[in-house]
Amino acid sequence: MDAQTIRERVAEIESKRESLVRLLDRTDLGTLRIDVNQAIEEIDDLLEEFKRTFSN
């Protein structure tokens, strides 16, 4: 996998993060809220690691 493909996939993941943030506004999530929070944290970690690796 080349760097451009990785950048495209990371950009796609980053664009979907906002959907998860909007989900947190819902009052009917129940225990799913924990999973949504975890997914957001993992995306944030991925984005941070990506920026450290590819921002030369």
mmJSON file of the N, C-alpha and C atoms, coordinates in Angstrom:
{"data_MODEL":{"atom_site":{
"group_PDB":["ATOM","ATOM","ATOM","ATOM","ATOM","ATOM","ATOM","ATOM","ATOM","ATOM","ATOM","ATOM","ATOM","ATOM","ATOM","ATOM","ATOM","ATOM","ATOM","ATOM","ATOM","ATOM","ATOM","ATOM","ATOM","ATOM","ATOM","ATOM","ATOM","ATOM","ATOM","ATOM","ATOM","ATOM","ATOM","ATOM","ATOM","ATOM","ATOM","ATOM","ATOM","ATOM","ATOM","ATOM","ATOM","ATOM","ATOM","ATOM","ATOM","ATOM","ATOM","ATOM","ATOM","ATOM","ATOM","ATOM","ATOM","ATOM","ATOM","ATOM","ATOM","ATOM","ATOM","ATOM","ATOM","ATOM","ATOM","ATOM","ATOM","ATOM","ATOM","ATOM","ATOM","ATOM","ATOM","ATOM","ATOM","ATOM","ATOM","ATOM","ATOM","ATOM","ATOM","ATOM","ATOM","ATOM","ATOM","ATOM","ATOM","ATOM","ATOM","ATOM","ATOM","ATOM","ATOM","ATOM","ATOM","ATOM","ATOM","ATOM","ATOM","ATOM","ATOM","ATOM","ATOM","ATOM","ATOM","ATOM","ATOM","ATOM","ATOM","ATOM","ATOM","ATOM","ATOM","ATOM","ATOM","ATOM","ATOM","ATOM","ATOM","ATOM","ATOM","ATOM","ATOM","ATOM","ATOM","ATOM","ATOM","ATOM","ATOM","ATOM","ATOM","ATOM","ATOM","ATOM","ATOM","ATOM","ATOM","ATOM","ATOM","ATOM","ATOM","ATOM","ATOM","ATOM","ATOM","ATOM","ATOM","ATOM","ATOM","ATOM","ATOM","ATOM","ATOM","ATOM","ATOM","ATOM","ATOM","ATOM","ATOM","ATOM","ATOM","ATOM","ATOM","ATOM","ATOM","ATOM"],
"id":[1,2,3,4,5,6,7,8,9,10,11,12,13,14,15,16,17,18,19,20,21,22,23,24,25,26,27,28,29,30,31,32,33,34,35,36,37,38,39,40,41,42,43,44,45,46,47,48,49,50,51,52,53,54,55,56,57,58,59,60,61,62,63,64,65,66,67,68,69,70,71,72,73,74,75,76,77,78,79,80,81,82,83,84,85,86,87,88,89,90,91,92,93,94,95,96,97,98,99,100,101,102,103,104,105,106,107,108,109,110,111,112,113,114,115,116,117,118,119,120,121,122,123,124,125,126,127,128,129,130,131,132,133,134,135,136,137,138,139,140,141,142,143,144,145,146,147,148,149,150,151,152,153,154,155,156,157,158,159,160,161,162,163,164,165,166,167,168],
"type_symbol":["N","C","C","N","C","C","N","C","C","N","C","C","N","C","C","N","C","C","N","C","C","N","C","C","N","C","C","N","C","C","N","C","C","N","C","C","N","C","C","N","C","C","N","C","C","N","C","C","N","C","C","N","C","C","N","C","C","N","C","C","N","C","C","N","C","C","N","C","C","N","C","C","N","C","C","N","C","C","N","C","C","N","C","C","N","C","C","N","C","C","N","C","C","N","C","C","N","C","C","N","C","C","N","C","C","N","C","C","N","C","C","N","C","C","N","C","C","N","C","C","N","C","C","N","C","C","N","C","C","N","C","C","N","C","C","N","C","C","N","C","C","N","C","C","N","C","C","N","C","C","N","C","C","N","C","C","N","C","C","N","C","C","N","C","C","N","C","C"],
"label_atom_id":["N","CA","C","N","CA","C","N","CA","C","N","CA","C","N","CA","C","N","CA","C","N","CA","C","N","CA","C","N","CA","C","N","CA","C","N","CA","C","N","CA","C","N","CA","C","N","CA","C","N","CA","C","N","CA","C","N","CA","C","N","CA","C","N","CA","C","N","CA","C","N","CA","C","N","CA","C","N","CA","C","N","CA","C","N","CA","C","N","CA","C","N","CA","C","N","CA","C","N","CA","C","N","CA","C","N","CA","C","N","CA","C","N","CA","C","N","CA","C","N","CA","C","N","CA","C","N","CA","C","N","CA","C","N","CA","C","N","CA","C","N","CA","C","N","CA","C","N","CA","C","N","CA","C","N","CA","C","N","CA","C","N","CA","C","N","CA","C","N","CA","C","N","CA","C","N","CA","C","N","CA","C","N","CA","C","N","CA","C","N","CA","C","N","CA","C"],
"label_alt_id":[null,null,null,null,null,null,null,null,null,null,null,null,null,null,null,null,null,null,null,null,null,null,null,null,null,null,null,null,null,null,null,null,null,null,null,null,null,null,null,null,null,null,null,null,null,null,null,null,null,null,null,null,null,null,null,null,null,null,null,null,null,null,null,null,null,null,null,null,null,null,null,null,null,null,null,null,null,null,null,null,null,null,null,null,null,null,null,null,null,null,null,null,null,null,null,null,null,null,null,null,null,null,null,null,null,null,null,null,null,null,null,null,null,null,null,null,null,null,null,null,null,null,null,null,null,null,null,null,null,null,null,null,null,null,null,null,null,null,null,null,null,null,null,null,null,null,null,null,null,null,null,null,null,null,null,null,null,null,null,null,null,null,null,null,null,null,null,null],
"label_comp_id":["MET","MET","MET","ASP","ASP","ASP","ALA","ALA","ALA","GLN","GLN","GLN","THR","THR","THR","ILE","ILE","ILE","ARG","ARG","ARG","GLU","GLU","GLU","ARG","ARG","ARG","VAL","VAL","VAL","ALA","ALA","ALA","GLU","GLU","GLU","ILE","ILE","ILE","GLU","GLU","GLU","SER","SER","SER","LYS","LYS","LYS","ARG","ARG","ARG","GLU","GLU","GLU","SER","SER","SER","LEU","LEU","LEU","VAL","VAL","VAL","ARG","ARG","ARG","LEU","LEU","LEU","LEU","LEU","LEU","ASP","ASP","ASP","ARG","ARG","ARG","THR","THR","THR","ASP","ASP","ASP","LEU","LEU","LEU","GLY","GLY","GLY","THR","THR","THR","LEU","LEU","LEU","ARG","ARG","ARG","ILE","ILE","ILE","ASP","ASP","ASP","VAL","VAL","VAL","ASN","ASN","ASN","GLN","GLN","GLN","ALA","ALA","ALA","ILE","ILE","ILE","GLU","GLU","GLU","GLU","GLU","GLU","ILE","ILE","ILE","ASP","ASP","ASP","ASP","ASP","ASP","LEU","LEU","LEU","LEU","LEU","LEU","GLU","GLU","GLU","GLU","GLU","GLU","PHE","PHE","PHE","LYS","LYS","LYS","ARG","ARG","ARG","THR","THR","THR","PHE","PHE","PHE","SER","SER","SER","ASN","ASN","ASN"],
"label_asym_id":["A","A","A","A","A","A","A","A","A","A","A","A","A","A","A","A","A","A","A","A","A","A","A","A","A","A","A","A","A","A","A","A","A","A","A","A","A","A","A","A","A","A","A","A","A","A","A","A","A","A","A","A","A","A","A","A","A","A","A","A","A","A","A","A","A","A","A","A","A","A","A","A","A","A","A","A","A","A","A","A","A","A","A","A","A","A","A","A","A","A","A","A","A","A","A","A","A","A","A","A","A","A","A","A","A","A","A","A","A","A","A","A","A","A","A","A","A","A","A","A","A","A","A","A","A","A","A","A","A","A","A","A","A","A","A","A","A","A","A","A","A","A","A","A","A","A","A","A","A","A","A","A","A","A","A","A","A","A","A","A","A","A","A","A","A","A","A","A"],
"label_entity_id":["1","1","1","1","1","1","1","1","1","1","1","1","1","1","1","1","1","1","1","1","1","1","1","1","1","1","1","1","1","1","1","1","1","1","1","1","1","1","1","1","1","1","1","1","1","1","1","1","1","1","1","1","1","1","1","1","1","1","1","1","1","1","1","1","1","1","1","1","1","1","1","1","1","1","1","1","1","1","1","1","1","1","1","1","1","1","1","1","1","1","1","1","1","1","1","1","1","1","1","1","1","1","1","1","1","1","1","1","1","1","1","1","1","1","1","1","1","1","1","1","1","1","1","1","1","1","1","1","1","1","1","1","1","1","1","1","1","1","1","1","1","1","1","1","1","1","1","1","1","1","1","1","1","1","1","1","1","1","1","1","1","1","1","1","1","1","1","1"],
"label_seq_id":[1,1,1,2,2,2,3,3,3,4,4,4,5,5,5,6,6,6,7,7,7,8,8,8,9,9,9,10,10,10,11,11,11,12,12,12,13,13,13,14,14,14,15,15,15,16,16,16,17,17,17,18,18,18,19,19,19,20,20,20,21,21,21,22,22,22,23,23,23,24,24,24,25,25,25,26,26,26,27,27,27,28,28,28,29,29,29,30,30,30,31,31,31,32,32,32,33,33,33,34,34,34,35,35,35,36,36,36,37,37,37,38,38,38,39,39,39,40,40,40,41,41,41,42,42,42,43,43,43,44,44,44,45,45,45,46,46,46,47,47,47,48,48,48,49,49,49,50,50,50,51,51,51,52,52,52,53,53,53,54,54,54,55,55,55,56,56,56],
"pdbx_PDB_ins_code":[null,null,null,null,null,null,null,null,null,null,null,null,null,null,null,null,null,null,null,null,null,null,null,null,null,null,null,null,null,null,null,null,null,null,null,null,null,null,null,null,null,null,null,null,null,null,null,null,null,null,null,null,null,null,null,null,null,null,null,null,null,null,null,null,null,null,null,null,null,null,null,null,null,null,null,null,null,null,null,null,null,null,null,null,null,null,null,null,null,null,null,null,null,null,null,null,null,null,null,null,null,null,null,null,null,null,null,null,null,null,null,null,null,null,null,null,null,null,null,null,null,null,null,null,null,null,null,null,null,null,null,null,null,null,null,null,null,null,null,null,null,null,null,null,null,null,null,null,null,null,null,null,null,null,null,null,null,null,null,null,null,null,null,null,null,null,null,null],
"Cartn_x":[0.851,0.0,0.9,0.624,1.461,0.937,1.747,1.416,0.145,-0.082,-1.278,-2.544,-2.52,-3.677,-3.956,-2.901,-3.069,-3.681,-3.186,-3.736,-5.228,-5.613,-7.012,-7.886,-7.405,-8.185,-8.3,-7.239,-7.285,-8.234,-8.235,-9.157,-10.604,-10.86,-12.212,-12.635,-11.731,-12.019,-12.268,-11.441,-11.583,-12.944,-13.409,-14.695,-15.859,-15.684,-16.753,-16.769,-15.721,-15.655,-16.807,-17.115,-18.181,-19.523,-19.766,-21.005,-21.084,-19.96,-19.938,-20.175,-19.608,-19.811,-21.292,-21.937,-23.376,-24.19,-23.747,-24.449,-24.493,-23.444,-23.388,-24.485,-25.037,-26.103,-27.435,-27.526,-28.781,-28.957,-30.167,-30.455,-30.82,-31.037,-31.485,-30.365,-29.12,-27.998,-27.807,-28.12,-27.908,-26.443,-26.178,-24.804,-23.973,-24.619,-23.887,-23.018,-23.363,-22.586,-21.125,-20.905,-19.541,-18.767,-19.407,-18.75,-18.47,-19.401,-19.218,-18.05,-18.0,-16.875,-15.548,-15.533,-14.311,-13.889,-14.845,-14.531,-13.937,-14.492,-13.965,-12.539,-12.298,-10.953,-9.959,-10.375,-9.474,-9.206,-10.213,-10.006,-9.037,-9.226,-8.327,-6.889,-6.717,-5.375,-4.78,-5.586,-5.129,-4.705,-5.519,-5.21,-3.93,-3.773,-2.565,-1.323,-1.411,-0.283,0.018,-1.028,-0.847,-0.111,-0.541,0.096,1.548,1.845,3.238,4.09,3.511,4.261,4.445,3.403,3.422,3.588,3.743,3.908,5.384,6.059,7.493,7.69],
"Cartn_y":[-1.167,0.0,1.235,2.136,3.335,4.448,5.46,6.555,7.285,7.449,8.156,7.386,6.083,5.248,5.347,5.337,5.471,6.825,7.883,9.232,9.284,8.671,8.669,7.922,6.799,6.014,6.727,7.363,8.105,9.299,9.957,11.079,10.598,9.429,8.86,8.576,8.017,7.751,9.057,10.051,11.354,11.981,11.833,12.416,11.711,10.461,9.714,9.943,10.516,10.791,11.696,12.673,13.62,12.909,11.868,11.092,10.482,10.006,9.439,10.516,11.684,12.79,13.168,13.199,13.5,12.43,11.196,10.116,10.364,10.943,11.2,12.157,12.952,13.876,13.166,11.925,11.179,10.712,10.804,10.408,8.937,8.266,6.87,5.856,6.242,5.343,4.278,4.606,3.656,3.297,1.993,1.546,1.628,1.827,1.99,3.242,4.178,5.415,5.095,4.062,3.658,3.262,2.492,2.053,3.225,4.155,5.324,6.161,6.365,7.102,6.41,5.097,4.336,4.477,4.417,4.558,5.927,6.97,8.325,8.423,7.854,7.882,7.154,6.021,5.257,5.994,6.656,7.458,8.598,9.251,10.35,9.86,8.687,8.11,7.809,7.238,6.922,8.186,9.234,10.479,11.115,11.058,11.613,10.842,9.531,8.711,8.938,9.063,9.318,10.64,11.672,12.992,12.965,12.234,12.121,11.395,10.402,9.582,10.26,10.944,11.447,12.947,13.67,15.128,15.491,15.132,15.44,16.696],
"Cartn_z":[0.0,0.0,0.0,-0.917,-1.004,-0.089,0.08,0.998,0.584,-0.711,-1.178,-0.809,-0.95,-0.589,0.903,1.695,3.146,3.479,2.835,3.071,2.724,1.624,1.204,2.206,2.667,3.633,4.972,5.396,6.652,6.521,5.381,5.154,5.204,4.682,4.722,6.164,6.938,8.355,9.096,8.819,9.478,9.162,7.93,7.553,8.255,8.618,9.283,10.787,11.323,12.756,13.192,12.378,12.721,12.903,12.16,12.317,13.708,14.196,15.545,16.6,16.381,17.324,17.367,16.207,16.169,16.885,16.811,17.515,19.019,19.55,20.993,21.445,20.531,20.88,21.091,20.635,20.766,22.203,22.67,24.054,24.176,23.057,23.102,22.856,23.058,22.788,23.86,25.087,26.172,26.307,26.447,26.65,25.368,24.233,22.975,23.003,23.861,24.018,24.349,25.145,25.501,24.248,23.366,22.129,21.197,21.133,20.27,20.785,22.08,22.672,22.384,22.52,22.256,20.798,19.891,18.46,18.171,18.777,18.577,19.112,20.276,20.846,19.945,19.408,18.54,17.229,16.692,15.482,15.779,16.919,17.289,17.432,18.039,18.171,16.801,15.916,14.567,13.83,13.921,13.232,13.782,15.091,15.705,15.249,15.256,14.82,13.331,12.532,11.11,10.891,11.612,11.458,11.892,12.968,13.41,12.373,11.733,10.79,9.441,8.95,7.58,7.433,8.504,8.362,8.411,7.363,7.252,6.444],
"occupancy":[1.0,1.0,1.0,1.0,1.0,1.0,1.0,1.0,1.0,1.0,1.0,1.0,1.0,1.0,1.0,1.0,1.0,1.0,1.0,1.0,1.0,1.0,1.0,1.0,1.0,1.0,1.0,1.0,1.0,1.0,1.0,1.0,1.0,1.0,1.0,1.0,1.0,1.0,1.0,1.0,1.0,1.0,1.0,1.0,1.0,1.0,1.0,1.0,1.0,1.0,1.0,1.0,1.0,1.0,1.0,1.0,1.0,1.0,1.0,1.0,1.0,1.0,1.0,1.0,1.0,1.0,1.0,1.0,1.0,1.0,1.0,1.0,1.0,1.0,1.0,1.0,1.0,1.0,1.0,1.0,1.0,1.0,1.0,1.0,1.0,1.0,1.0,1.0,1.0,1.0,1.0,1.0,1.0,1.0,1.0,1.0,1.0,1.0,1.0,1.0,1.0,1.0,1.0,1.0,1.0,1.0,1.0,1.0,1.0,1.0,1.0,1.0,1.0,1.0,1.0,1.0,1.0,1.0,1.0,1.0,1.0,1.0,1.0,1.0,1.0,1.0,1.0,1.0,1.0,1.0,1.0,1.0,1.0,1.0,1.0,1.0,1.0,1.0,1.0,1.0,1.0,1.0,1.0,1.0,1.0,1.0,1.0,1.0,1.0,1.0,1.0,1.0,1.0,1.0,1.0,1.0,1.0,1.0,1.0,1.0,1.0,1.0,1.0,1.0,1.0,1.0,1.0,1.0],
"B_iso_or_equiv":[0.0,0.0,0.0,0.0,0.0,0.0,0.0,0.0,0.0,0.0,0.0,0.0,0.0,0.0,0.0,0.0,0.0,0.0,0.0,0.0,0.0,0.0,0.0,0.0,0.0,0.0,0.0,0.0,0.0,0.0,0.0,0.0,0.0,0.0,0.0,0.0,0.0,0.0,0.0,0.0,0.0,0.0,0.0,0.0,0.0,0.0,0.0,0.0,0.0,0.0,0.0,0.0,0.0,0.0,0.0,0.0,0.0,0.0,0.0,0.0,0.0,0.0,0.0,0.0,0.0,0.0,0.0,0.0,0.0,0.0,0.0,0.0,0.0,0.0,0.0,0.0,0.0,0.0,0.0,0.0,0.0,0.0,0.0,0.0,0.0,0.0,0.0,0.0,0.0,0.0,0.0,0.0,0.0,0.0,0.0,0.0,0.0,0.0,0.0,0.0,0.0,0.0,0.0,0.0,0.0,0.0,0.0,0.0,0.0,0.0,0.0,0.0,0.0,0.0,0.0,0.0,0.0,0.0,0.0,0.0,0.0,0.0,0.0,0.0,0.0,0.0,0.0,0.0,0.0,0.0,0.0,0.0,0.0,0.0,0.0,0.0,0.0,0.0,0.0,0.0,0.0,0.0,0.0,0.0,0.0,0.0,0.0,0.0,0.0,0.0,0.0,0.0,0.0,0.0,0.0,0.0,0.0,0.0,0.0,0.0,0.0,0.0,0.0,0.0,0.0,0.0,0.0,0.0],
"pdbx_formal_charge":[null,null,null,null,null,null,null,null,null,null,null,null,null,null,null,null,null,null,null,null,null,null,null,null,null,null,null,null,null,null,null,null,null,null,null,null,null,null,null,null,null,null,null,null,null,null,null,null,null,null,null,null,null,null,null,null,null,null,null,null,null,null,null,null,null,null,null,null,null,null,null,null,null,null,null,null,null,null,null,null,null,null,null,null,null,null,null,null,null,null,null,null,null,null,null,null,null,null,null,null,null,null,null,null,null,null,null,null,null,null,null,null,null,null,null,null,null,null,null,null,null,null,null,null,null,null,null,null,null,null,null,null,null,null,null,null,null,null,null,null,null,null,null,null,null,null,null,null,null,null,null,null,null,null,null,null,null,null,null,null,null,null,null,null,null,null,null,null],
"auth_seq_id":[1,1,1,2,2,2,3,3,3,4,4,4,5,5,5,6,6,6,7,7,7,8,8,8,9,9,9,10,10,10,11,11,11,12,12,12,13,13,13,14,14,14,15,15,15,16,16,16,17,17,17,18,18,18,19,19,19,20,20,20,21,21,21,22,22,22,23,23,23,24,24,24,25,25,25,26,26,26,27,27,27,28,28,28,29,29,29,30,30,30,31,31,31,32,32,32,33,33,33,34,34,34,35,35,35,36,36,36,37,37,37,38,38,38,39,39,39,40,40,40,41,41,41,42,42,42,43,43,43,44,44,44,45,45,45,46,46,46,47,47,47,48,48,48,49,49,49,50,50,50,51,51,51,52,52,52,53,53,53,54,54,54,55,55,55,56,56,56],
"auth_comp_id":["MET","MET","MET","ASP","ASP","ASP","ALA","ALA","ALA","GLN","GLN","GLN","THR","THR","THR","ILE","ILE","ILE","ARG","ARG","ARG","GLU","GLU","GLU","ARG","ARG","ARG","VAL","VAL","VAL","ALA","ALA","ALA","GLU","GLU","GLU","ILE","ILE","ILE","GLU","GLU","GLU","SER","SER","SER","LYS","LYS","LYS","ARG","ARG","ARG","GLU","GLU","GLU","SER","SER","SER","LEU","LEU","LEU","VAL","VAL","VAL","ARG","ARG","ARG","LEU","LEU","LEU","LEU","LEU","LEU","ASP","ASP","ASP","ARG","ARG","ARG","THR","THR","THR","ASP","ASP","ASP","LEU","LEU","LEU","GLY","GLY","GLY","THR","THR","THR","LEU","LEU","LEU","ARG","ARG","ARG","ILE","ILE","ILE","ASP","ASP","ASP","VAL","VAL","VAL","ASN","ASN","ASN","GLN","GLN","GLN","ALA","ALA","ALA","ILE","ILE","ILE","GLU","GLU","GLU","GLU","GLU","GLU","ILE","ILE","ILE","ASP","ASP","ASP","ASP","ASP","ASP","LEU","LEU","LEU","LEU","LEU","LEU","GLU","GLU","GLU","GLU","GLU","GLU","PHE","PHE","PHE","LYS","LYS","LYS","ARG","ARG","ARG","THR","THR","THR","PHE","PHE","PHE","SER","SER","SER","ASN","ASN","ASN"],
"auth_asym_id":["A","A","A","A","A","A","A","A","A","A","A","A","A","A","A","A","A","A","A","A","A","A","A","A","A","A","A","A","A","A","A","A","A","A","A","A","A","A","A","A","A","A","A","A","A","A","A","A","A","A","A","A","A","A","A","A","A","A","A","A","A","A","A","A","A","A","A","A","A","A","A","A","A","A","A","A","A","A","A","A","A","A","A","A","A","A","A","A","A","A","A","A","A","A","A","A","A","A","A","A","A","A","A","A","A","A","A","A","A","A","A","A","A","A","A","A","A","A","A","A","A","A","A","A","A","A","A","A","A","A","A","A","A","A","A","A","A","A","A","A","A","A","A","A","A","A","A","A","A","A","A","A","A","A","A","A","A","A","A","A","A","A","A","A","A","A","A","A"],
"auth_atom_id":["N","CA","C","N","CA","C","N","CA","C","N","CA","C","N","CA","C","N","CA","C","N","CA","C","N","CA","C","N","CA","C","N","CA","C","N","CA","C","N","CA","C","N","CA","C","N","CA","C","N","CA","C","N","CA","C","N","CA","C","N","CA","C","N","CA","C","N","CA","C","N","CA","C","N","CA","C","N","CA","C","N","CA","C","N","CA","C","N","CA","C","N","CA","C","N","CA","C","N","CA","C","N","CA","C","N","CA","C","N","CA","C","N","CA","C","N","CA","C","N","CA","C","N","CA","C","N","CA","C","N","CA","C","N","CA","C","N","CA","C","N","CA","C","N","CA","C","N","CA","C","N","CA","C","N","CA","C","N","CA","C","N","CA","C","N","CA","C","N","CA","C","N","CA","C","N","CA","C","N","CA","C","N","CA","C","N","CA","C","N","CA","C","N","CA","C"],
"pdbx_PDB_model_num":[1,1,1,1,1,1,1,1,1,1,1,1,1,1,1,1,1,1,1,1,1,1,1,1,1,1,1,1,1,1,1,1,1,1,1,1,1,1,1,1,1,1,1,1,1,1,1,1,1,1,1,1,1,1,1,1,1,1,1,1,1,1,1,1,1,1,1,1,1,1,1,1,1,1,1,1,1,1,1,1,1,1,1,1,1,1,1,1,1,1,1,1,1,1,1,1,1,1,1,1,1,1,1,1,1,1,1,1,1,1,1,1,1,1,1,1,1,1,1,1,1,1,1,1,1,1,1,1,1,1,1,1,1,1,1,1,1,1,1,1,1,1,1,1,1,1,1,1,1,1,1,1,1,1,1,1,1,1,1,1,1,1,1,1,1,1,1,1]
}}}
